[in-house]
Amino acid sequence: MSLILCEQFYASRIAALDLGGGSTQITYNPSLSNTSLAEKLNLLLKAQQPIEPGEINAFRDLVNKRKKQLPRIDVNQADLEEIKPAKVVKIPDILNENKKLSEEEILMTHMHQFRMFRRDIKLYSRSYLGYGLMIARQKIFINETNDKQLIESHQLKSRCFLNDIIGKFKFQEVVWTVQSHEDVNGDERFYSCMSLIDSYVGLNVKTAVGLDQMSIYVFSYFYDIANDAGLLSSEDDPSSITIIPIRVLKQTAKNVCRGRTTTSKEHPFLCFDLTYIYSLLTKGYGLSEDILIHICKKIQQFEVAWSLGLALKLL
């Protein structure tokens, strides 16, 4: 099944974006309008070809000694390179450092080439550890609370919460209770929330070169958040695909954060969650608000989650 999905994925110019609890992953084959960059990228990738091209080069640091044997899968190395979130300090310096990276450097750091389906396949694949939904909640809320006594008692405050609403979530065996800062009104809540999230996302998440030219499919928590917000075209059919421009996430987040919907009590984290995925797509991956995203839970009756990203990496 993974092989079939991978072939369809590669041939269809699809980008797969997965959002888990502890990390977020992005995998796609860049379609580059910059021809000089594309040519240089091809030359650099050819120089990285394994000595035995008949074998799949799953990890560039692993060498398969036995011919006709697929690489041994080491789950601990599956992410190849994971980015741990830094503390929210000296943000301008970090952002300036990130801006110095060229398109070529961003691509080459996470481009992988292997032989499959009788052709050379090139994929950009990257995992951001610390940028999953649950750990982002935890990190951002803790930084925002800035009160040791409250944090030690697992009580947090957030500008992304509506007044008089209390929410609880569990991450890494800890149950956190979250409520609003009293000094935030409805009109400013979204922008105050987005400012906090943008600062966090901007620390490490890099612009995905060529992503705007792909058909973007989002899974896992992307789907769950859209479902909670009532954005899905068919909530009763998990195989259906909902297509919306990214700006719909922003407008929906504004309405939720201002308390204009009836979902706040049932989904107390929705203001934060919608703003987070909007920031991840725009501030992080550099997508325009007009770009369409395909929100889905299943492909050909198979539920898609982190395992798709892992399979694409391992191939």
N, C-alpha and C positions, 0 to 999 in steps of 0.2 A: 504493500500500500504506500509506504514512504517513497519507493522508487517511482510509482505512478504519479503521486502528487508532485514529486520533484520535477519530473519531466514536464507535466502540465504547467507547473509554476514557472519553469525556465522559458518554455515556449510562449507563454501568454503574457510576458512582460508584467508580471504581478509582483508587487512588494507586499510582504507579510509582516505586519506589526503586531506583536504580542505583548500584552501587559499582564504580568503576574503580580504576586504579592510582594516579592523581594527584588525582582528585576524586570526590566523590559528589554525586548529583543527586536531587532530589525534585520530582515534578510531580503535582498533583491539583486537583480542583475542590472547594473546601471546602464541607462541609455543616454549616452553622452552627446550633446550637441556640439561640444567643443572638440573638433576633430583632432587637433594637435594633442590635446590631453588624452584622447582615446588611443591614438597611435603610440604615445609614450607609455601609456598604461599597458598596452599589449606587449611592448618590448620588455618592460620590466617584469611582467608576469611570465613571459617565456624564459627569462633568466632564472625563474624560480621553479621551473619544471623539475619534478623528481627524476632521479637517475633511471628508474624503471617506470616509464610512463604507463605501462599496462596496469599498474596497481593504483588504487585510489589513495591520494595523498591527503588523508583526513586531518592529520596534524603535521605541520611542517617539521616539527622537532622529533617526530617518531619515525623510525625506519623499520619496515617489515622485512625481516630476514628470510622468511619463507615465501617462496613464490606461490601464486595462485591462492593466497590467503588474504582475506580482508583484514584491515587493521583491527587490532584489539581495541574495543571501546573502553576508554577510561573516562568515566563520568566526571571525575574531578578535573579533567582537562577539557571538558566539552565546551566550556565558554571561551576557550582560547585566551582571551584577555578580558578581565573584568575590571570595571571602573568602580572603585569604592568612593562613596560620597564624602567630600571634604566638609569640615565644619564651615558654617556660614560666616566666614571671616575674610577680610580683604578681597571682597568680591570684585571690585574694579580691576585689581591687579591680575586676578585669575582670568577674567573675561578678556583683558587685553592680550594675555598670553595665548588664549585660545584663538583669537582673531589672527594671530601670526601664521597659523597653519594654512598652507595652500590647499587647493582642491586636490592636487596630486597627492600630497602627504596624507590628507584625510582618507582618500580612497585606498592608497597603498597599504596603510596600516592594517586594514581589515578586509582586503581583497584576497580571495582564495580561488585557485584554479585547479580543476581536476578533470580527468577523462571519464566520460560516461555517455551512454547512448550514441557511441561512435563519434563523439565530438568533444571539443574542449569547452568546458563550462566555467564561467567566471561568476562568482557571487560576492557581493559585499555582505558581510554578516557580522553583526556586533551585538554584544549583550552589555547592558548597563546595570551592574549590580548596585542596589541601593536606590533604584529609581522605579521599583514596582510600586503599586498603589498603597499597600499597607505600610511599607517601610517609609514611604514618602510622607504619609500621614504622621507617623510616629516622629520622624526627624523634624519636620516642619513645625508640628505642634509643640514639641519639646523646646525647640529654639525660640518659638514665639512666647511660650509660657514664662521661661526665664525665672522660675521660682523653684529653688531646690526642694523645699518642703513639699510643695504641690506635686512636683515630679516624682519624688520618692514615694508619695502616696498614690501615684498613678492617676492624678487629677490634672487635666490639661485644659488650657483655654485657647480659643482660636477666633480670629476675625472672620473666618470662613463659616462660622456658625450663626444661625439665627438666634435672636434673643428668646429666652425661656425654653429653648430646645436643648435637651441633653442627649448625647449619643455615646454608645459604647462600641469598641471594637477590640478584637483579640489579635495580637501578633507576637510571635515567639513566646508563647505561653503566658503572656502578660495581657490582662484586660485593662484597657485604658478608658477612662471616663472623660468626655470632652464637653465643654459648654462655651458659650460666647463671651467675648470681652464686652463689658457693659457700655463702653464708650463708642461703640460702632453702630451707626444707623444704617437703615436698609439701602439708602441710595449710594453710600460709599463702600458698602461691604464687598461687592464684587471686585472693585478696583484695588481695595486694600488686600483682599485675598489673592488676587492675581499678582500683585507686586511681590508678595512673599514667595509665591510659587515660582514666578519667573526668576527670582534670585537663586532659588535652589536648582531649578532645571538648568539655568545658564552656567552653572559651575562646571559641568562636565559633558552634557549632551551636545553633540556636534551636528552641524548642518549635514544632512544626508544628500550628497551631490547626485543629481540626476533623479532624485526621488519624485520630483514634481512631474516627471514625464512618464511615470508608471501608473498602473491601475492599483490603487492602494486598498488592501484588505486588512481590516483590524479585527482582532479576536479577544477572547478571554474577558478581562475586566472592561475593555472597551465596549464589548457587547452588553455586559451586565449593567454598566452605568447608563448606556443608551436605553436599555430596557426599563430601568428604574425611572428614567426621565420621560418615559412614554414616547420615545422617538422612533421606535421600530414600526415598520409597515405592517408586520403581522407577528404579534406576540405569541400567537398560538402555534406557529410553525417555525421550529428552530432551524429549519433548512432554508428559510427565506433570507434574502439579502436586502438590506436597507441601504439606499444610496442617498447621502446628504452632503452638502457643502460644509466645510469645517466651521464656517461662520454660524451655522445653526447651533453648534455646541456653545459658542459664546453667548448668543442671544438667549438660549435656554438657561445657561448658567446665570445670566443677569436676572432673569425672571425668578429663578429659584432663590438666589441670594437676596433679592428684595422681598421675598415672602409672598410673591404673587401667585404661587401655585399651592396645591393642596398636598404636595408630596413631602413636605418638610418633616412632619412628625413620623411618617412611615420610613423615610430615608433621610435621616438627619445629616448625613455626610455628603449629600448630593451637591450642595453648593461647592464644596471643596473638590469633589471627584470630577465634576464637569469642568471646573476651571483647570484642574490638573491635566486632564487629557487634552484640553484645548492648548494649554501652555506647552505640553510635550510635543504636540504636532507643529506648532507655530514657532515658539521661542526656541525649542530644542532642535527639531528636524528642519526648521526653516521653511515650512510650507505656507503658501498663501491661504487666506480665508476662503478663497473661491475654489480651491481644490476639492474634488469629490472624494469621499471615503466610502468604502463598501463595508458595512457592519454585518458580520455573520457569526454564527456559532458552529455550523456544520458545513462540510463540503462533501457532496455525494453521500449524505447520511452519516458521515464520520465527524465526530466532534473534534474541533481543532483547538489545541492549547499549546503549552510550551514544548510539547513533544515534536511539533512540526519544525520549530526553530532548531531544536536539537538534532533532528534527523537531517535537516538541510546542512547543518554544520558538519555532522559526521560523514556525510556523503562527499 
